[in-house]
Amino acid sequence: MKCRPTYCAAIGIYPYSPADEDYIVSVPIFDEVKMKLGDKTSRSPKRIPALKITEITYDGRKVAGYFIQYHELAKGKRTAIQTQATDSKR
């Protein structure tokens, strides 16, 4: 997946480095993102509009950390990003 950094950050999934298969998952600005990868479509819904990630699941399995590999994304499964509100009184 080739993506300009600004667009990738907006959809919540962007490359860790050009030579790496890992993608960093962050909070997207959209409620749901659909990506066409080959002949599959991967969906990434954001469950609550907030800034702090509490859990990431891929195809119903909890993701350890904030990384997901491209070959997993290319399978077209659902990546769910659970978020929670942060304390805005900083």
N, C-alpha and C positions, 0 to 999 in steps of 0.2 A: 504494500500500500504506500503510495507516494502522496505526500500531503504537505502543504505549506504549514509551517509551525503555528501560525495564527489560527488557521482552520482546524488543525488537529487539537489544539488546546481548547477551542470552542466546543468540539464534539466530545472531549473528555478522554480521548485515546490518542497518544502520539508516540513516535519512535524514541526509544531511549538513546540510541546512537545509530548512525547510518550502517554500521557493520554488524548490528545486533538484531536478533529476531524478537527481542523483548519490547513490548510497548508499555508505557506508563498509563495507568488509569487514573484520571482525575475527575473532578466534578464538572460535568458538562453544563453549558449555559442553557441547553434545550431540555425539555421534559422527556423527549425520546429522540434517539438518533438511529437511523437505518443506514447501513453501509453495504454497498454491493461489492462483494469480493469474489471475483470470478463468476461462477454461476450461482453462488449462495448470497443470501442477504442476512447480515448480522444485525440484531437489534440491541440497543442499549438504553433501557428506560431508567430514568432517575426517579426514585420512589417518593422523595420529599424534597421540595425546593429549599435547599440549604447549602452550606459551604463545607461542612465537615463530613468526610466519608467514615461511616461506621462499619460497613461490610460491602464486599464485592463478591458476587457469585457469577459463575459461568456455567451455563447448562445445569443450574440447580446445585452446583458444588461450590463451596466456599473457596475463594482464592486467598492464598496466604500472601500477604503483602499487597503491593500496588502494581504488580507487573502481570502481563498476560502475553503469551507468545503468539506471533503472527499465524503460525499453522493452526492454532486453536481458533483464532478469530475467523480464519478462512473457512472453517467448518460451518459457519453460519448459525451458530447457537446464540442463545440469549445471554447477554452480559448485564446483570442488574447491579445498580449502584445505590446502596442504601445510605442516606445522609441524615444528619440531624442539625438542628439550628445551633449556632454558636453564640456564646455570650457576647453581645455587642457593646458591653459597658467597659471596654478596655481603655 
